[in-house]
Amino acid sequence: MCWTWLSRLDNVPVFYYTTTADLALICERLEPQLIHSHSPHCFNSSVTVSINYCLPLVITLHSTLWVEELYPLTLLMAKKIIAVGPAQARVVPKFQSKTVVIPNGIDLARFRPKRRFLRSKFKLCWFGRVHGEMAMGAESLNRALAIVRGHGIYLEAYFLGNAPPIPKEQFIDLGWLDDPVSVLQRTHVVFGHGRALREAMACGNVGFLLGAGYGGRVTRELIGELQHLDAFPQYHLAQARPERLASDILEFVESRRVLSQFQKEARQIALDYFDVQLMVKGTLSIYEQETLP
């Protein structure tokens, strides 16, 4: 099952399809001005229909998959390539002239805080979907929680998302939830990267960048330095040492006033940097460039 955007600029419906013929029928029905493909699963069908119907093709790269080797025709045919971060942009070095970075945005009305009481139990979570090297951070966080609890500290820790079989005995494993908002509104601190980290910070969680390495607490300075919130191996972040993670957790357990201050800061960072409207504005600008005569 695949999906793709078929843009008329004034209205952007979403349809699901299974074959290239299905996509062609959708194009005949809607008469779109542009095709925007978000997944390698859709690239081949999108290219075929783009050629057959003389439609400009835009693609978005969400992962660091080496697409230059796997999908050279798609990259050649695309009028524009959107990368959600610098690492994604770097996997297409031959096509930098038509690549633009537009970070993922989130719905700040949906992902928002609820009032918290400082006397409530300290809660943290790991949030996201990871595999391979990206799961190393989550494993280190599990070990860090054992260190924190070894100090006689009581806290609740949730594993929200999915990962390969790694030790999770220090977590309450919630698995993947279609609607994580209620959990994120109950926790105080989150570890993760990418869209998941943005969503959790928008709900008022102090954010820590963790995946294949550790970037520490997310601040305006960190965003300005890194220009992303991903923790892919390509970014060569510092090793996620359990002792360092435990130290950062203990800082907030021991000072609820600091915790409250940084929670408010996390929400404000989300408002300033993560608004989905920033992503929409950048994407629509590309649509207009590629469809106006």
TARA-V661039 format. One record per backbone hydrogen bond with DSSP energy under -1.0 kcal/mol. NH is the residue of the N-H (numbers start at 0). CO is the residue of the C=O. Records with the same first field share a line. If there is no record, write none. Layout:
BEGIN
NH = CO / CO
END
This chain:
BEGIN
1 = 16
4 = 35
6 = 33
7 = 10
9 = 7
16 = 1
22 = 18
23 = 19
24 = 20
25 = 21
26 = 22
27 = 23
28 = 24
29 = 25
30 = 26
32 = 6
34 = 55
35 = 4
36 = 57
41 = 38
45 = 41
46 = 42
47 = 43
48 = 44
49 = 45
50 = 46
51 = 47
52 = 48
54 = 49
57 = 34
58 = 79
59 = 36
60 = 81
66 = 64
69 = 65
70 = 66
74 = 70
75 = 71
76 = 72
77 = 73
78 = 56
79 = 56
80 = 97
81 = 58
82 = 99
83 = 60
88 = 84
89 = 85
91 = 88
94 = 91
97 = 94
98 = 95
99 = 80
101 = 82
105 = 273
110 = 106
111 = 109
119 = 116
123 = 155
124 = 188
125 = 157
126 = 190
127 = 159
129 = 161
133 = 130
134 = 131
135 = 132
136 = 210
138 = 134
139 = 135
140 = 136
141 = 137
142 = 138
143 = 139
144 = 140
145 = 141
146 = 142
147 = 143
148 = 144
149 = 145
150 = 147
151 = 148
152 = 147
155 = 121
157 = 123
158 = 171
159 = 125
160 = 174
161 = 127
165 = 163
170 = 167
171 = 156
173 = 158
174 = 158
183 = 179
184 = 180
185 = 182
187 = 122
188 = 122
189 = 205
190 = 124
191 = 207
193 = 228
197 = 193
198 = 194
199 = 195
200 = 196
201 = 197
202 = 198
203 = 200
204 = 199
205 = 187
207 = 189
208 = 215
209 = 191
210 = 212
211 = 230
212 = 210
213 = 237
214 = 208
217 = 206
222 = 218
223 = 219
224 = 220
225 = 221
226 = 222
234 = 231
235 = 232
240 = 238
244 = 240
245 = 241
246 = 242
247 = 243
248 = 244
249 = 245
250 = 246
252 = 248
253 = 249
258 = 254
259 = 255
260 = 256
261 = 257
262 = 258
263 = 259
264 = 260
265 = 261
266 = 262
267 = 263
268 = 264
269 = 265
270 = 266
271 = 267
272 = 268
273 = 269
275 = 105
277 = 274
279 = 275
280 = 276
281 = 277
282 = 278
283 = 279
284 = 280
285 = 281
286 = 282
287 = 283
288 = 284
289 = 285
290 = 286
291 = 287
END
